[in-house]
Amino acid sequence: MTTPAISIITPCLNRAAFIAEAVESVMAQEGAEVEHIVADGGSTDGTLEVLARYPHLRVLSGPDGGVYDAINRGLSVARGPVIGHLNSDDLLLPGALAAAVRALAGTPGADAACGGALVVTTGAGGENRMACRYDDPAMKRLRPVDLCRGVPMINARFFRRSLYDRVGVYDPSYRYAGDRDFLLRAWVAGMNTVPVAEPVYVYRQHAGSLTIVGGMRHTVPWLDEHLRLSRRVMDDPASPPALRREAFAWHALEVGRAAAYALIGGKTGRAVRLSIDGARADAGWPVRFAAQATGACIRRFGQAKDQPSSGSP
């Protein structure tokens, strides 16, 4: 078989309503030989029947330990020297893969390429509306703030296979934050990323999304995993100083948020325990949290002042 230029891995479970669009966004790519692997966790909603309509796919079906275990299954069989990730409910933009392969070919010393990402909200009728756009070149290169408190955009990133050989694969003990854990390890290992000018990825926000969703449905377990990651960086004396400083700010933010959500949910005991555990890791977390909350309020007030008045001049 011809070796593909890039392997795209899609973890999937019960996505019959979305998976065809995801697959076809890969099929529409031009300028790069693509291998598309779908790691299905045992769908029962018709997803496998939809996938059967696309004989070019490599479908791995069977029980798995979650999203990151599914991605690891895909990595174990991927043949491409470049790896990309596509969620089963998201889309690649036209030209994304050709742009990524071109950027990596033009920068032999780069471990990864990263383009821009769009977030759209998907209504009940399937219509999409732009929610936000991430296109900052500094964010694409990845800074400590992006790794911790920011938006790491892993799906807009394309990695050389050699990076996984050096850093390792995803830790399936994380349900939500395995991508952030991987990027933290890769950044500490010296991952070099070349920015791609073009937007390459569309995240779709909808009620069934695992992480890109409004409300509190996933907030608390997500925060718990962030606390675990931030404390790991804080406790590791080998952590680069800039990353360690950011981890302390991240830890304070997540302790404060988790305690606040616990109080809102009427779980006072949990809020107290979170605060005490946070103080054991960093006695200064309340001050760090207060500083961030104050800064956020000031920024919002400034943005409100800059909005044009709706009244008559």
C-alpha positions as CSV (number, residue, x, y, z in Angstrom):
1,M,0.0,0.0,0.0
2,T,1.1,3.6,-0.6
3,T,2.3,5.2,2.5
4,P,0.0,8.2,3.3
5,A,1.4,11.6,3.9
6,I,-0.8,12.0,7.0
7,S,-3.0,9.8,9.2
8,I,-6.2,11.3,10.7
9,I,-7.5,9.6,13.8
10,T,-11.2,9.9,14.8
11,P,-12.4,8.5,18.2
12,C,-16.1,7.8,18.0
13,L,-19.0,6.5,20.0
14,N,-22.7,6.9,19.0
15,R,-22.2,9.8,16.5
16,A,-24.6,8.7,13.7
17,A,-25.9,12.3,13.5
18,F,-22.4,13.8,12.8
19,I,-19.9,11.2,11.7
20,A,-20.7,11.4,7.9
21,E,-19.9,15.1,7.8
22,A,-16.7,14.5,9.6
23,V,-15.6,11.8,7.2
24,E,-16.6,13.8,4.2
25,S,-14.6,16.8,5.4
26,V,-11.5,14.5,5.2
27,M,-12.6,13.1,1.8
28,A,-12.8,16.7,0.5
29,Q,-9.1,17.3,1.2
30,E,-6.8,17.8,-1.7
31,G,-3.0,17.9,-2.0
32,A,-2.1,15.2,0.5
33,E,-2.4,11.4,0.6
34,V,-4.6,10.7,3.6
35,E,-5.3,7.6,5.8
36,H,-8.4,8.0,7.9
37,I,-8.8,5.8,11.0
38,V,-12.0,5.7,13.0
39,A,-11.7,4.1,16.4
40,D,-15.2,3.3,17.4
41,G,-16.0,2.3,21.0
42,G,-18.9,0.0,20.1
43,S,-21.6,2.3,18.8
44,T,-25.2,1.1,18.9
45,D,-27.0,4.1,17.3
46,G,-26.3,3.3,13.6
47,T,-22.9,4.9,13.5
48,L,-21.3,1.7,12.2
49,E,-23.8,1.5,9.5
50,V,-22.9,5.0,8.4
51,L,-19.2,4.2,8.5
52,A,-19.9,1.2,6.3
53,R,-20.8,3.5,3.5
54,Y,-17.2,4.6,3.3
55,P,-15.1,1.6,2.4
56,H,-11.8,3.6,2.3
57,L,-12.0,4.0,6.1
58,R,-10.0,1.9,8.5
59,V,-12.6,1.2,11.3
60,L,-11.4,-0.2,14.6
61,S,-14.5,-1.2,16.5
62,G,-14.8,-2.6,20.0
63,P,-14.9,-1.5,23.7
64,D,-12.3,1.0,24.8
65,G,-11.4,3.0,27.8
66,G,-12.6,6.3,26.5
67,V,-11.5,9.0,24.0
68,Y,-7.7,8.8,24.7
69,D,-7.6,5.0,24.7
70,A,-9.4,5.1,21.3
71,I,-6.9,7.6,20.0
72,N,-4.0,5.4,21.2
73,R,-5.6,2.4,19.3
74,G,-5.5,4.5,16.2
75,L,-1.9,5.6,16.8
76,S,-0.9,1.9,17.1
77,V,-1.9,1.2,13.5
78,A,-1.4,4.6,11.8
79,R,1.1,4.5,8.9
80,G,1.5,8.2,8.2
81,P,4.6,10.2,9.3
82,V,2.2,13.0,10.3
83,I,-0.7,12.5,12.7
84,G,-3.9,14.6,13.0
85,H,-7.0,14.3,15.1
86,L,-10.6,14.9,14.1
87,N,-13.4,14.6,16.6
88,S,-16.4,12.7,15.3
89,D,-18.6,15.8,15.5
90,D,-16.2,18.3,14.1
91,L,-14.9,19.2,10.6
92,L,-11.6,19.8,8.8
93,L,-11.7,23.0,6.6
94,P,-10.8,22.7,2.9
95,G,-7.1,22.7,2.3
96,A,-6.2,22.0,6.0
97,L,-4.1,18.9,5.4
98,A,-2.2,20.2,2.4
99,A,-1.4,23.4,4.4
100,A,-0.1,21.3,7.4
101,V,2.0,18.9,5.2
102,R,3.4,21.9,3.3
103,A,4.3,23.7,6.6
104,L,6.1,20.7,8.0
105,A,7.9,20.0,4.7
106,G,9.1,23.6,4.7
107,T,10.4,23.4,8.3
108,P,12.2,20.1,8.8
109,G,13.1,20.9,12.4
110,A,9.5,21.4,13.4
111,D,7.7,18.6,15.4
112,A,4.2,20.0,14.7
113,A,2.2,22.4,12.7
114,C,-0.8,24.4,13.9
115,G,-3.5,26.3,12.1
116,G,-6.4,28.4,13.2
117,A,-9.6,27.0,14.6
118,L,-13.2,28.1,14.5
119,V,-15.9,27.3,17.1
120,V,-19.5,27.2,15.8
121,T,-22.7,26.5,17.6
122,T,-25.0,23.9,15.9
123,G,-28.7,24.4,16.3
124,A,-31.4,21.7,16.4
125,G,-31.9,22.0,12.7
126,G,-28.2,21.5,11.9
127,E,-27.5,25.2,11.2
128,N,-24.1,26.5,12.3
129,R,-23.3,29.9,13.7
130,M,-19.9,31.3,14.4
131,A,-19.1,31.6,18.1
132,C,-15.4,32.5,18.2
133,R,-12.2,32.1,16.3
134,Y,-8.6,31.2,17.4
135,D,-5.9,32.5,15.1
136,D,-3.1,34.0,17.2
137,P,0.3,32.9,15.9
138,A,1.7,32.9,19.5
139,M,-1.1,30.6,20.6
140,K,-0.3,28.3,17.7
141,R,3.3,28.1,18.8
142,L,2.0,27.3,22.3
143,R,2.9,29.2,25.4
144,P,2.6,28.2,29.1
145,V,-0.6,30.2,29.4
146,D,-2.1,28.3,26.5
147,L,-1.1,25.0,28.0
148,C,-2.6,25.8,31.4
149,R,-5.3,28.5,31.4
150,G,-5.8,28.9,27.7
151,V,-7.0,27.0,24.6
152,P,-4.4,24.5,23.4
153,M,-6.4,23.7,20.2
154,I,-5.0,20.1,19.9
155,N,-7.3,19.3,16.9
156,A,-5.8,22.2,14.9
157,R,-2.3,20.6,15.4
158,F,-0.6,18.1,13.3
159,F,2.3,16.1,14.8
160,R,5.2,14.2,13.3
161,R,5.1,10.6,14.4
162,S,8.6,11.0,15.8
163,L,7.1,13.3,18.5
164,Y,5.0,10.5,19.9
165,D,8.0,8.2,19.8
166,R,9.8,10.7,21.9
167,V,7.0,11.9,24.3
168,G,4.7,8.9,24.5
169,V,1.0,8.6,23.7
170,Y,-2.1,9.8,25.6
171,D,-2.8,8.9,29.2
172,P,-6.2,7.2,29.2
173,S,-6.7,7.9,32.9
174,Y,-7.8,11.4,31.8
175,R,-11.3,11.5,30.4
176,Y,-11.3,15.2,29.4
177,A,-7.7,16.5,29.7
178,G,-5.6,13.9,28.1
179,D,-4.8,16.3,25.2
180,R,-3.6,18.9,27.6
181,D,-1.5,16.4,29.5
182,F,0.1,15.3,26.2
183,L,0.8,18.9,25.1
184,L,2.4,19.6,28.5
185,R,4.7,16.7,28.2
186,A,5.5,17.6,24.6
187,W,6.2,21.2,25.4
188,V,8.6,20.3,28.3
189,A,10.3,17.9,25.9
190,G,11.0,20.9,23.5
191,M,8.3,20.5,20.9
192,N,8.8,23.0,18.1
193,T,5.6,24.1,16.3
194,V,5.4,26.0,13.0
195,P,2.3,28.1,12.6
196,V,0.0,27.6,9.6
197,A,-1.7,30.8,8.4
198,E,-4.9,29.2,7.3
199,P,-7.8,28.2,9.6
200,V,-7.8,24.3,9.5
201,Y,-10.4,23.1,12.0
202,V,-14.1,23.6,13.1
203,Y,-15.2,22.7,16.6
204,R,-18.9,22.2,16.8
205,Q,-20.6,23.2,20.0
206,H,-23.8,21.3,20.7
207,A,-25.6,19.6,23.6
208,G,-24.0,16.2,23.1
209,S,-20.4,17.5,22.9
210,L,-18.0,16.0,25.4
211,T,-16.2,19.2,26.2
212,I,-17.2,22.1,23.9
213,V,-20.6,22.7,25.5
214,G,-22.2,25.4,27.6
215,G,-23.5,24.9,31.2
216,M,-22.0,22.9,34.0
217,R,-22.6,19.3,32.8
218,H,-18.8,18.6,32.4
219,T,-17.4,21.4,34.4
220,V,-16.6,19.7,37.7
221,P,-14.8,16.6,36.4
222,W,-12.9,18.8,33.9
223,L,-11.8,21.0,36.8
224,D,-10.7,18.0,38.9
225,E,-8.5,16.8,36.0
226,H,-7.0,20.3,35.7
227,L,-6.2,20.3,39.4
228,R,-4.4,17.0,39.0
229,L,-2.3,18.4,36.1
230,S,-1.5,21.7,37.7
231,R,-0.3,20.1,40.9
232,R,1.9,17.7,38.9
233,V,3.6,20.6,37.3
234,M,3.8,22.6,40.6
235,D,5.3,19.6,42.4
236,D,7.9,18.7,39.8
237,P,11.2,20.6,40.4
238,A,12.2,19.8,36.8
239,S,9.3,21.9,35.5
240,P,10.5,25.0,33.5
241,P,10.2,28.1,35.7
242,A,7.8,29.9,33.3
243,L,5.5,26.8,33.2
244,R,5.6,26.3,36.9
245,R,4.6,29.9,37.6
246,E,1.7,29.5,35.2
247,A,0.7,26.2,36.9
248,F,0.4,28.0,40.2
249,A,-2.0,30.6,38.7
250,W,-3.9,27.8,36.9
251,H,-4.2,25.8,40.1
252,A,-5.6,28.8,42.0
253,L,-8.1,29.5,39.2
254,E,-9.4,25.9,39.2
255,V,-9.6,25.6,43.0
256,G,-11.6,28.8,43.1
257,R,-13.9,27.7,40.2
258,A,-14.4,24.2,41.6
259,A,-15.2,25.6,45.1
260,A,-17.6,28.1,43.6
261,Y,-19.5,25.5,41.6
262,A,-19.7,23.3,44.6
263,L,-21.3,26.2,46.6
264,I,-23.7,26.9,43.8
265,G,-24.7,23.3,43.8
266,G,-25.3,23.3,47.6
267,K,-22.2,21.1,48.3
268,T,-20.7,23.2,51.1
269,G,-18.6,20.3,52.4
270,R,-17.0,19.8,49.0
271,A,-16.2,23.5,48.7
272,V,-14.5,23.4,52.1
273,R,-12.5,20.3,51.2
274,L,-11.4,21.8,47.9
275,S,-10.2,24.9,49.6
276,I,-8.3,23.0,52.3
277,D,-6.7,20.7,49.7
278,G,-5.8,23.7,47.6
279,A,-4.1,25.4,50.5
280,R,-2.1,22.2,51.1
281,A,-0.7,22.5,47.6
282,D,-0.4,26.3,47.7
283,A,-1.2,28.4,50.7
284,G,-1.4,31.5,48.5
285,W,-4.1,30.2,46.2
286,P,-6.9,32.5,47.5
287,V,-4.8,35.6,46.7
288,R,-3.9,34.3,43.3
289,F,-7.5,33.5,42.6
290,A,-8.7,36.9,43.8
291,A,-6.2,38.7,41.6
292,Q,-7.4,36.7,38.5
293,A,-11.1,37.3,39.3
294,T,-10.4,41.0,39.8
295,G,-8.5,41.2,36.5
296,A,-11.4,39.5,34.7
297,C,-13.9,41.9,36.2
298,I,-11.8,44.9,35.1
299,R,-11.5,43.5,31.6
300,R,-15.2,42.9,31.3
301,F,-16.0,46.4,32.6
302,G,-13.6,47.9,30.0
303,Q,-15.2,45.9,27.2
304,A,-18.6,47.0,28.3
305,K,-17.5,50.7,28.3
306,D,-16.2,50.2,24.7
307,Q,-19.5,49.0,23.4
308,P,-21.5,51.6,21.4
309,S,-24.6,53.0,23.2
310,S,-27.9,51.7,21.9
311,G,-29.5,55.0,22.6
312,S,-29.6,58.2,20.5
313,P,-26.4,60.3,20.4
